[in-house]
Amino acid sequence: MRTKINRFISALMFLSFGAGCSAGRFQTELISYKTASDPTLTEPPLTTTIPVLNSTNIPDPDVEKKFTYFLDQAAIDQYCLEFPMLTIYKAKDIGGQFYVGVLEQNNISLVSPEDGSLYPIFTPEFSQGHLLMIDYEYPWYGYIMVDSPNGLGDWNFHIVNLEDGSNTIIANKELYNSVPLHVYSSIDSGILYLSTSTFKDDFAINSSSVYAIDLNTNKAALLIDNQDMDTFMSVISASNGYLLIENDPPKDQPTLHISLFDIANKAWIDLPQEYPASMPSMEYPYLIWKNSNRFEEPFSFTVFNMDTGVSVVRNITGRDAYDPIISNGFAIVQASTGKDRSTNSVILYSLDGWEVYAIKIGIDNIFAADAYIDHGNVIFNFRETANFSDFSSYLCKIPLDTVISGSLVGIED
């Protein structure tokens, strides 16, 4: 079980700030039904392909393959920006600068990498607005803004073009009907894939669809119309013309399965999986998913290589782990290592080898989150949690080569 403080901070991250109407050079435009999101209703023909699959269950690597990079105070001073009395999260490196969520200021701000100065960029269009999620693939920066903390009301999906400064509401509840809790997205090669589902009063599934929205033209098309009323499509991840999809029952029941869709050929591809399986993440040729139900702590995850057809199971190092994501050749998990029970480590699992690197933060009582790898740097944020009246958040950007070369053998579980 996660600590109470971790659950509290996790809730803060979900109920976080609003991000909406533009400021400065960004101009907000609402796309109409005729131009953007009047999706076609043509269901594509679906076929099933079955690749040659090999399933291999690999035990935890030996200790010689596990390493720890100690992020001590000197390294924090060198690689991290400090934000006193602010909660910084969901940072995205947009090319030498960061867009970050600022919980207390209820906005998305631009961070100066020189001194950590914050410049508000997007503020809420809803009076009680909160951010639900962020997608980013240069030059597209996407964020969903909801009008209430419960995630059941109105919502707008903004797409910012970082090259021309436009800020477009490309999807919303009026166009797609779904409540924000059942909206999921992924950007790949300039296409926004949007999963939306609606339900009847008795929680029975009414509809579940995935749309493809071309961000250059703002044109939307129906990609998948799910006819299986036993499950709805939820978490999605797109890469290299494929879409990885989690399929969930309408009520609080175990996830039924993960599915893989070949977008160009309109074909389903069978996956080697055991149950339960949830929270899929994809960067071709690698697919990963955790081997537990959606809201349960992961103890292992599966890695499937589409090029070789081989799947392996990787055990998770540490305690009280959070869901794995895939990023630039690594699976990344935030977890607790050592004596401190807080989420004090960012753990990197090499997907083409068996090396495991833990970045252990040298401060007790913290919550590390939102880690990913970009242009050879490990980027993440963490917040002090011991004192809610006197705390700091930190935004860290550490060269991956530094983590690897500066690590010592072993990880203290």
N, C-alpha and C positions, 0 to 999 in steps of 0.2 A: 504494500500500500504506500502511496505517496504521502509525504508529510502534510499536515494541515496547511502549513505556510506555502508549500508548493501548489496545493490545490487553489489557495487563495490568489496567488500570483497568476496561476494559469487562467483563473476566471477573469482577472483583470485584463490579461492579454486578449481574451475573447471579447470582452465587453468594452474594448478599447475605443479610442477616439473616432470622431467623424472626420471624413475627408471628402470634400466636395467641390463647391464652387471655386472658380479659379481666382487667383490674385496675380498681380504683376503682369507678365507678358502672356500668361495663359488665358485663352478665351474658351468659355464653356458653351457648347452647342448641343442642343437636344435633337437627336436624330428622329425623324418622323417615321411613321409606319411605311410610307412609300419609298423612302430612301434606304433605310437600314434594316429594320427588324420585322419585316413582313415575311416570315419564313414560308418556304414552300411546304406543301403538305404531301409531297410525293415520297412514299416510303421506298428506300433503295432495296434492290434485290440482295438477299443475304445468302452466302454460301459458307461452308465450313472447310477449312484446310487443316490438315493434321500433320505437323512436322514430325521428323524423327526426334524423339525426346529421350533423354537419359536423366534419371533422377539420382543424385548422390547426396547422401547425408554425411556431412563432414563435421567432426567434433571440433571443439574449441582449439585454436592454435596453441602450441607450446609456449611457455613463458618467454622463450627467446624471440618470438614473433610479436610480443607485446611491448610497447614502449610508452613512456610518459614524458611529456614536455611540461616542465613546471613554469607556469606563468606567475613568477614572483613579483614583488612590488616594483623592482627595477624594470622588468619586462612590461608590466602594466603601464608604467610611466612612459616607456618607449613606444608601445604599440597601441595604446588605448586612449581615447578621449573620455574625460570625466564630465558628468552632468549632475551637479549637486541639486538635490531635491526635485529631480525630474525622472520620469520613467521613459526611457528610450527603447524602442523596439521596432521590429520589422524593417531594419535598415537595408536599403538597396544601394549598391555602388553604381552610380549612373555615369561613371567615367571621371574619377578624380574627386567627385563630391558624392554626398549621400542624401537620399530622401529617407527620413525616419518618421515614425509615429511618435508623438509626444502626448502621453496620456493626460497629464495635468493641464496642458494647454489646448487639448482637444483639436489637434491639427496634424497635418503632415508638414514637416519643415525641411528646409535645405540646411545641411551641416557644412560649415567651413572646415576643411581638413587641417587647416593651419592652427586654429585656436578653439575649435568646437563651437563657434558662434552659430546660433539658430536663426533662420529666417523663414517665417511662416509662408507656405506656398499654397496649400489647399485647406480651406476651412469648411465646416459643415453647411450644407444647404437645408438640413433638418435641424430643428431646435434641440432635439435630444439625440443627435446623430452619433453613430459609432461605426468604426471600420470593421468589416467582416473579413476581408482577405485582400491580398495583393498578388498580382501576377506581373512579371517583368521579363521582357525580351527586347533588347535594344532594337529600334528606338521606342518601343511601346511600353508604357508604364500604366498598368491597370489596377483599379481599386474599386471595391464595392462598398458603398455607403448605405447604412440602414438607419431607419428613423427611430428605433427604440432598442433598448438592451436585450429584449427577449427574442429578437430576430424573426418576428412574425408579421411585421408591418410592411411599410413601403421600402423600396430600395432603388438605387441607381448604380449602374456599372459605368464608371468613367474610364476612358482610354485617353492617355496623354501621349502625344507625339513629341518626343524630346527634340526632334529636329526642327519642326516648324512651330512648336509652342501651342498647338491646338489641344483642347480638352473637350472630349465628346462624350455625352451620355449615350452609350451605344446599346444598352439594354436596361429594362426596368420592369417593375411589377405589372405596369399597364400593358406592356408588350408581351410578356411571357407568363404572367398570372401567378407563378410560383412564389411562395414566401421565401425570404432570403436564406433561411436555414436549409432549404433544399435547392440552393443554387451553388454549383461548383464550376470551376473554370480552369483552363490551361491554355497557354499561348505557345504555338510552335510555327516557325517560319512565316510569321505575319498573319496567322489564322488564330482567332480566338474560338476555342471550343467551349461551349456553354451547355452544362447539364442542368435541366430543370424538371421538377416533378410536382404534380398536384395530387391532392387526396380528397376523399369524400369525408363526410362528417364522422363516419365510423372508422376512420383511418385506413380504409381500403384505398388502393391505388387507383387514381383516376387517369393519370397520364404520366409518362416518363420519357423524355426526349433529349437528344443531344443535337445542338445546332453548330454549324460552322460559319463564323462571321469573318469575312475578309476585311482586315483592318485598313487596307489601302483604299477600298471602295465603300466600306461600311455595308456591304451586301450580305445578307444572312440566308442560309439554306438549311433545311432539315436534313440531318445526316443519319440519325438513328431514331426510329419511333418504336419504343419497346412495347411489344404486344404481350409480354409475360406479366400478368397482373399480380404474380406472387412476389415480385421484386421490383425495386426502382433503382435507377442508375444514380450513384452518388459521387464519391470522390473519383476524379478523372486525372490522367496525366498523359500528355501528348509528346511524341518525339519521332522525327524522321518518317512521318506518314503513318504512324500507328497511334492508337488510343487505348490506354489501359484503364479499365473501369471496375469500380467496386459495385457489386449488386447486393442490395439490402432488402430485407423484408420490411413491411410497413410499420411494424411495431417493434418494441425493444426485444429483438431476438438476434441470435448469432448471424453474422454475415454469411450469405449462402455461397458466394463464389466471386473470384476475380475473372474478368474476361478481357481478351485482347482483340481489337478490331483493326483490320487492314483498311485504311481509309480509301486508297486509290482503287482497290479491287472490291470494296464493299463486302469483305469476307471476315468471318470470325475465325480466330486461330485458337486451338485448344492449348491449354497451359497445364503443366504438371503441378498440381497443388494438392495439399492436404488441408483439412479444415480444423479450426477456422482460419480465414485469411482476410486481411483488411488493410486499409491505408496504402494503396499502391502508389508507386513512384517510378518514373521511367526516364532514362537517358540512353537512347539506342547505343549499343545493342543490349544494355542491361535493364532488367526489370527487377524491382524489389517489392516485397510486401511483408507485413509483420504477420507472424503465425499466432495471432490471438484476435479476439473480437475487438470491434472498433474502440470501445472505451476502456479496454483492459490494458494493463501494463504489458509491454512486449518483453519476452525473454529470449526470443530468437526471431530471425527474419530469413526469408528465402531470396536468393539471387538467381535469376534466370538469364542466361546468355542466349540471345536469339540467334547469333551467328553459329554457335556450336550446338545448341539444343540441350545444353547441360544446365541443370539446376542444382544448387547446393544450399544447405542450411547453415547460417552463421549464428552462433550463440552470442548473446549480448553481454558485454562486460559491464560490471558495476551494478548498482541498485537503483530502484525507483526510476527506471528509464522512461523516456518519452519516445514518441513514434519516430522511426527511422525515415530519412529522406535520402534521395540520391543526388549527388552533386559532383560533377567533373571527375568521375572515376572512383568516387568514394561513397559509401553509405555513411550517414552522419547521425549520431544519437546523442542527445543530452542526458546525462545520468549522474549519479553520485558515486564517487570513489573515495577510499580512505576513511578516516574516522568521522569526518564531517558528514552529516546526513543530508545536507542540502544539495541542490543540483549544481555541483561545482565543477563539472567536467564536460568538455566537448570531445566526443570519441569518434575517430575516423577509422573506417574499415576499408582497406584497399579492396577493390573489386577484381583486380587482375592479379592479386597475390594474397598472402595471408597475414600481412602486417596490420596491426592495430595500434593506433596512436591516440593516447589520451592527452588532451590539453587540460591540465589540472590548474585551476585558478587558486592562487595562494591567499584567498580571503574566505573565512568561514561565513556561513549563513548568507548564501547568495542564491540567485536563480539565473542560470545561463539558458539562453534561448536563441532561436532564429539563426542557427549556424548554417553556413554554406561556403562553397569555394568558388572564387571568381578571379580570373586572370592570375592564377598562381598564388592567391591569398586566401587564408581562412578568415572569414568575417563572421562575427557574432556579437551579441550584447549580453550583459549581465547586470543584475540589480542587487544591491544589498537589501537584506530582508530582516535584519536583527532589530532595527529601530525604524518605525514608520514616520517618526517626526524628525529624523536626522539620517538621511541616506543619500547615496549617489547611484546613478546608472553609469555604465561604461560601454562604449562602442569600440570594439577591437578589430584590427586588421593586421594579421600576422602572416608573413610569407610562409607558404607551405614548406619550402626548402628549409627555412629556419626551424620549423616544428620537427621536421624529419631529422635534420643534422644535429639539433640540440636536444634530442630525446635520450633518456636513459632507459636501460632495459627493465621491463617489468611494469605492471599496473597494479596498484594496491586496490583490491576489491573492497 
